[in-house]
Amino acid sequence: MKFLVRYLTALAVASTAVFNFAFAADTPSPPVATDSARSMQWVRAEIRKIDAENSKVTLRHEALTQLSMGAMTMVFRVDDVALLKRFVVGDRVKFIPDSRAGQLFVTVMEKDD
């Protein structure tokens, strides 16, 4: 009888482990937080302010799904101020956002048709 109880207990433990493994395999894992959340997803926006002196641009943008942010108006940094010289306030653009060390950057920006 002890043998049967041990066998059934071991079987229950093993089947629970198999079920948990199978469930975990079908469940998508949450995104891993990294210091740099790079993406190639284009986002549409309107330029509200250009601060070339401080390498910043204020954009009213649609949702940044890759960064888990809703649509809003916010300031982005740019690595190369020459990027900003091609645009004026009011331009409709598309851009690729990047988050580095807690700061938001525009990596690429083009006029949107």
N, CA, C and O of each residue as an XYZ file, in Angstrom:
452
protein
N       0.804     -1.184      0.000
C       0.000      0.000      0.000
C       0.866      1.275      0.000
O       0.562      2.231     -0.713
N       1.953      1.283      0.808
C       2.852      2.431      0.835
C       3.431      2.674     -0.556
O       3.575      3.815     -0.995
N       3.756      1.587     -1.231
C       4.305      1.705     -2.577
C       3.314      2.417     -3.503
O       3.715      3.285     -4.279
N       2.063      2.071     -3.433
C       1.032      2.657     -4.269
C       0.864      4.155     -3.959
O       0.710      4.963     -4.874
N       0.895      4.521     -2.677
C       0.773      5.927     -2.283
C       1.965      6.719     -2.818
O       1.781      7.804     -3.370
N       3.175      6.201     -2.664
C       4.376      6.884     -3.174
C       4.316      7.011     -4.692
O       4.649      8.057     -5.248
N       3.894      5.948     -5.353
C       3.809      5.948     -6.813
C       2.814      7.016     -7.285
O       3.119      7.786     -8.197
N       1.643      7.065     -6.678
C       0.640      8.045     -7.068
C       1.086      9.477     -6.750
O       0.801     10.402     -7.512
N       1.778      9.655     -5.638
C       2.303     10.982     -5.287
C       3.337     11.426     -6.315
O       3.310     12.566     -6.780
N       4.256     10.511     -6.671
C       5.279     10.829     -7.668
C       4.643     11.130     -9.025
O       5.085     12.033     -9.735
N       3.616     10.381     -9.377
C       2.921     10.597    -10.633
C       2.236     11.963    -10.641
O       2.268     12.661    -11.655
N       1.625     12.348     -9.540
C       0.960     13.646     -9.444
C       1.974     14.793     -9.577
O       1.719     15.779    -10.268
N       3.115     14.652     -8.913
C       4.159     15.681     -8.990
C       4.683     15.787    -10.417
O       4.844     16.891    -10.936
N       4.945     14.664    -11.046
C       5.473     14.658    -12.413
C       4.469     15.262    -13.388
O       4.856     16.045    -14.256
N       3.190     14.915    -13.265
C       2.194     15.445    -14.195
C       2.015     16.958    -14.000
O       1.771     17.682    -14.965
N       2.137     17.433    -12.756
C       2.052     18.876    -12.504
C       3.224     19.596    -13.159
O       3.048     20.662    -13.750
N       4.413     19.023    -13.058
C       5.592     19.629    -13.680
C       5.438     19.669    -15.191
O       5.786     20.672    -15.815
N       4.927     18.609    -15.790
C       4.732     18.565    -17.241
C       3.682     19.591    -17.650
O       3.872     20.294    -18.642
N       2.586     19.692    -16.916
C       1.545     20.666    -17.221
C       2.093     22.088    -17.145
O       1.837     22.898    -18.037
N       2.843     22.399    -16.090
C       3.411     23.739    -15.932
C       4.366     24.067    -17.067
O       4.366     25.191    -17.569
N       5.176     23.105    -17.477
C       6.115     23.315    -18.577
C       5.351     23.571    -19.872
O       5.686     24.492    -20.617
N       4.327     22.763    -20.145
C       3.543     22.935    -21.365
C       2.833     24.274    -21.373
O       2.779     24.932    -22.412
N       2.290     24.695    -20.244
C       1.612     25.987    -20.145
C       2.594     27.124    -20.359
O       2.293     28.088    -21.063
N       3.759     27.015    -19.756
C       4.770     28.064    -19.885
C       5.254     28.182    -21.326
O       5.559     29.281    -21.787
N       5.328     27.064    -22.038
C       5.786     27.089    -23.422
C       4.787     27.816    -24.320
O       5.186     28.427    -25.311
N       3.487     27.759    -23.989
C       2.462     28.403    -24.799
C       2.225     29.856    -24.414
O       1.574     30.589    -25.158
N       2.733     30.280    -23.281
C       2.517     31.638    -22.801
C       3.681     32.514    -23.236
O       4.834     32.210    -22.928
N       3.388     33.613    -23.959
C       4.497     34.479    -24.361
C       5.125     35.141    -23.146
O       4.429     35.579    -22.231
N       6.425     35.205    -23.151
C       7.111     35.826    -22.026
C       7.062     37.342    -22.177
O       7.052     37.850    -23.298
N       7.032     38.064    -21.071
C       6.991     39.521    -21.162
C       8.304     40.045    -21.726
O       9.341     39.395    -21.593
N       8.267     41.213    -22.353
C       9.504     41.760    -22.896
C      10.511     42.035    -21.785
O      10.149     42.436    -20.679
N      11.754     41.816    -22.098
C      12.827     42.036    -21.135
C      13.210     43.503    -21.171
O      13.457     44.060    -22.240
N      13.260     44.124    -20.012
C      13.646     45.532    -19.945
C      15.141     45.645    -20.177
O      15.943     44.989    -19.512
N      15.497     46.481    -21.125
C      16.909     46.709    -21.402
C      17.164     48.197    -21.331
O      16.230     48.999    -21.304
N      18.416     48.558    -21.302
C      18.777     49.960    -21.252
C      18.452     50.640    -22.577
O      18.141     51.830    -22.612
N      18.523     49.893    -23.647
C      18.237     50.457    -24.953
C      17.108     49.687    -25.596
O      17.255     48.507    -25.914
N      15.986     50.344    -25.789
C      14.826     49.694    -26.394
C      14.760     50.107    -27.855
O      13.929     50.934    -28.230
N      15.616     49.547    -28.668
C      15.681     49.910    -30.079
C      14.567     49.230    -30.857
O      14.151     48.115    -30.541
N      14.099     49.921    -31.874
C      13.038     49.380    -32.699
C      13.128     50.009    -34.076
O      13.681     51.096    -34.245
N      12.579     49.316    -35.047
C      12.534     49.870    -36.387
C      11.115     50.280    -36.744
O      10.786     50.388    -37.925
N      10.273     50.510    -35.753
C       8.892     50.897    -35.998
C       8.795     52.410    -36.194
O       9.192     53.186    -35.325
N       8.264     52.814    -37.342
C       8.075     54.232    -37.622
C       6.877     54.756    -36.847
O       5.875     54.058    -36.690
N       6.982     55.980    -36.368
C       5.919     56.637    -35.616
C       5.651     57.983    -36.281
O       6.581     58.721    -36.608
N       4.376     58.292    -36.476
C       4.008     59.583    -37.078
C       3.925     60.654    -35.987
O       3.550     60.382    -34.846
N       4.288     61.882    -36.379
C       4.289     62.980    -35.406
C       4.197     64.323    -36.125
O       4.284     64.405    -37.351
N       4.022     65.361    -35.328
C       4.075     66.740    -35.818
C       5.103     67.476    -34.979
O       5.109     67.363    -33.753
N       5.970     68.229    -35.637
C       6.990     68.992    -34.914
C       6.340     70.202    -34.271
O       5.699     71.006    -34.947
N       6.508     70.328    -32.953
C       5.946     71.452    -32.204
C       7.004     72.497    -31.854
O       6.698     73.685    -31.756
N       8.250     72.053    -31.667
C       9.327     72.978    -31.304
C      10.656     72.348    -31.709
O      10.840     71.136    -31.599
N      11.580     73.188    -32.178
C      12.928     72.734    -32.507
C      13.900     73.547    -31.661
O      13.904     74.777    -31.712
N      14.718     72.853    -30.888
C      15.740     73.485    -30.041
C      17.097     72.956    -30.489
O      17.687     72.088    -29.847
N      17.583     73.503    -31.615
C      18.835     73.025    -32.203
C      20.020     73.267    -31.271
O      20.965     72.478    -31.244
N      19.968     74.349    -30.515
C      21.070     74.675    -29.603
C      21.300     73.577    -28.574
O      22.437     73.334    -28.171
N      20.226     72.910    -28.143
C      20.332     71.844    -27.143
C      20.084     70.453    -27.724
O      19.921     69.486    -26.980
N      20.055     70.354    -29.064
C      19.849     69.077    -29.770
C      18.567     68.383    -29.324
O      18.568     67.194    -29.006
N      17.457     69.156    -29.307
C      16.174     68.618    -28.879
C      15.081     69.014    -29.861
O      15.156     70.045    -30.529
N      14.067     68.166    -29.925
C      12.889     68.452    -30.734
C      11.658     68.011    -29.947
O      11.647     66.940    -29.340
N      10.617     68.854    -29.967
C       9.364     68.511    -29.305
C       8.407     67.997    -30.367
O       8.147     68.667    -31.366
N       7.888     66.802    -30.138
C       6.999     66.156    -31.098
C       5.660     65.809    -30.454
O       5.610     65.329    -29.322
N       4.583     66.056    -31.186
C       3.269     65.533    -30.805
C       3.123     64.250    -31.615
O       2.919     64.293    -32.829
N       3.229     63.112    -30.940
C       3.341     61.833    -31.641
C       2.209     60.886    -31.305
O       1.511     61.042    -30.303
N       2.046     59.889    -32.182
C       1.089     58.820    -31.914
C       1.715     57.867    -30.892
O       2.846     58.084    -30.458
N       1.002     56.837    -30.515
C       1.483     55.903    -29.483
C       2.815     55.271    -29.875
O       3.021     54.871    -31.020
N       3.714     55.193    -28.892
C       5.004     54.513    -29.066
C       4.849     53.114    -28.472
O       5.258     52.865    -27.338
N       4.264     52.219    -29.237
C       3.954     50.891    -28.710
C       5.202     50.132    -28.287
O       5.170     49.386    -27.309
N       6.301     50.313    -29.011
C       7.529     49.600    -28.660
C       8.139     50.082    -27.347
O       8.960     49.387    -26.749
N       7.740     51.267    -26.903
C       8.222     51.808    -25.621
C       7.096     51.869    -24.591
O       7.266     52.448    -23.518
N       5.959     51.280    -24.911
C       4.790     51.240    -24.018
C       4.357     52.630    -23.570
O       4.112     52.863    -22.386
N       4.263     53.555    -24.529
C       3.832     54.927    -24.240
C       2.662     55.282    -25.142
O       2.622     54.888    -26.307
N       1.719     56.021    -24.601
C       0.589     56.478    -25.383
C       0.950     57.689    -26.219
O       2.069     58.199    -26.161
N      -0.019     58.136    -26.995
C       0.159     59.339    -27.801
C       0.235     60.552    -26.883
O      -0.537     60.661    -25.931
N       1.165     61.465    -27.166
C       1.341     62.670    -26.347
C       2.325     63.613    -27.023
O       2.829     63.325    -28.108
N       2.587     64.715    -26.390
C       3.604     65.653    -26.851
C       4.766     65.587    -25.874
O       4.581     65.722    -24.664
N       5.972     65.379    -26.410
C       7.143     65.279    -25.537
C       8.422     65.662    -26.265
O       8.454     65.769    -27.491
N       9.468     65.863    -25.488
C      10.768     66.284    -26.003
C      11.643     65.051    -26.240
O      11.709     64.144    -25.410
N      12.305     65.044    -27.383
C      13.262     63.999    -27.736
C      14.614     64.643    -27.997
O      14.695     65.786    -28.445
N      15.655     63.910    -27.716
C      17.009     64.350    -28.050
C      17.369     63.815    -29.434
O      16.775     62.845    -29.905
N      18.335     64.445    -30.076
C      18.879     63.943    -31.331
C      20.394     63.849    -31.187
O      21.018     64.672    -30.518
N      20.977     62.834    -31.825
C      22.427     62.674    -31.759
C      23.145     63.701    -32.625
O      24.213     64.194    -32.262
N      22.552     64.019    -33.771
C      23.180     64.940    -34.718
C      22.226     66.094    -34.984
O      21.151     65.898    -35.552
N      22.613     67.289    -34.579
C      21.761     68.466    -34.724
C      21.475     68.766    -36.193
O      20.491     69.442    -36.492
N      22.300     68.285    -37.111
C      22.075     68.508    -38.540
C      20.735     67.915    -38.982
O      20.129     68.399    -39.938
N      20.276     66.880    -38.298
C      18.983     66.272    -38.600
C      17.865     67.307    -38.475
O      16.933     67.310    -39.279
N      17.952     68.168    -37.491
C      16.887     69.143    -37.229
C      16.835     70.261    -38.260
O      15.792     70.894    -38.419
N      17.927     70.520    -38.961
C      17.992     71.630    -39.907
C      17.141     71.394    -41.149
O      16.904     72.325    -41.919
N      16.679     70.164    -41.353
C      15.853     69.843    -42.523
C      14.366     70.081    -42.280
O      13.554     69.916    -43.190
N      14.004     70.468    -41.049
C      12.593     70.566    -40.687
C      12.263     71.926    -40.089
O      13.143     72.655    -39.631
N      10.955     72.253    -40.105
C      10.461     73.470    -39.455
C       9.274     73.079    -38.580
O       8.668     72.022    -38.761
N       8.958     73.948    -37.635
C       7.809     73.710    -36.762
C       6.556     73.566    -37.624
O       6.325     74.353    -38.542
N       5.759     72.559    -37.316
C       4.533     72.289    -38.065
C       4.673     71.160    -39.070
O       3.668     70.637    -39.551
N       5.910     70.770    -39.402
C       6.110     69.658    -40.338
C       5.529     68.380    -39.770
O       5.664     68.092    -38.580
N       4.885     67.621    -40.632
C       4.435     66.271    -40.261
C       5.565     65.330    -40.643
O       6.056     65.348    -41.771
N       5.965     64.510    -39.682
C       7.124     63.638    -39.876
C       6.804     62.217    -39.437
O       5.776     61.956    -38.812
N       7.696     61.315    -39.775
C       7.705     59.976    -39.202
C       9.114     59.769    -38.674
O      10.089     60.219    -39.275
N       9.209     59.084    -37.544
C      10.521     58.923    -36.912
C      10.608     57.567    -36.228
O       9.604     56.890    -36.006
N      11.837     57.197    -35.902
C      12.086     55.972    -35.151
C      12.616     56.387    -33.783
O      13.701     56.961    -33.686
N      11.852     56.098    -32.719
C      12.280     56.477    -31.367
C      13.250     55.463    -30.777
O      13.296     54.304    -31.187
N      14.014     55.927    -29.813
C      14.964     55.066    -29.114
C      15.035     55.545    -27.676
O      14.969     56.746    -27.411
N      15.169     54.612    -26.753
C      15.315     54.954    -25.345
C      16.684     54.490    -24.892
O      17.010     53.305    -24.966
N      17.488     55.446    -24.419
C      18.834     55.130    -23.947
C      19.075     55.799    -22.603
O      18.924     57.012    -22.463
N      19.447     55.000    -21.628
C      19.762     55.509    -20.289
C      18.649     56.404    -19.755
O      18.903     57.426    -19.117
N      17.407     55.995    -20.031
C      16.269     56.737    -19.517
C      15.923     57.986    -20.296
O      15.040     58.736    -19.878
N      16.590     58.241    -21.423
C      16.316     59.416    -22.239
C      15.788     58.962    -23.595
O      16.208     57.932    -24.123
N      14.870     59.734    -24.147
C      14.292     59.402    -25.450
C      15.029     60.137    -26.560
O      15.332     61.325    -26.443
N      15.310     59.416    -27.634
C      16.030     59.958    -28.777
C      15.248     59.711    -30.057
O      14.465     58.766    -30.147
N      15.468     60.565    -31.040
C      15.011     60.338    -32.399
C      16.229     59.832    -33.153
O      17.229     60.541    -33.263
N      16.155     58.611    -33.674
C      17.302     58.059    -34.397
C      17.256     58.412    -35.874
O      18.288     58.695    -36.483
N      16.059     58.397    -36.451
C      15.852     58.723    -37.864
C      14.549     59.501    -37.949
O      13.586     59.180    -37.252
N      14.512     60.543    -38.815
C      13.281     61.295    -38.992
C      13.181     61.728    -40.447
O      14.154     62.189    -41.043
N      11.976     61.570    -41.009
C      11.727     61.961    -42.393
C      10.388     62.687    -42.458
O       9.536     62.519    -41.586
N      10.213     63.501    -43.509
C       8.916     64.143    -43.724
C       7.910     63.056    -44.079
O       8.221     62.116    -44.810
N       6.700     63.201    -43.547
C       5.627     62.249    -43.804
C       4.686     62.841    -44.836
O       4.248     63.983    -44.699
N       4.375     62.078    -45.856
C       3.492     62.564    -46.923
C       2.056     62.556    -46.531
O       1.197     62.937    -47.325
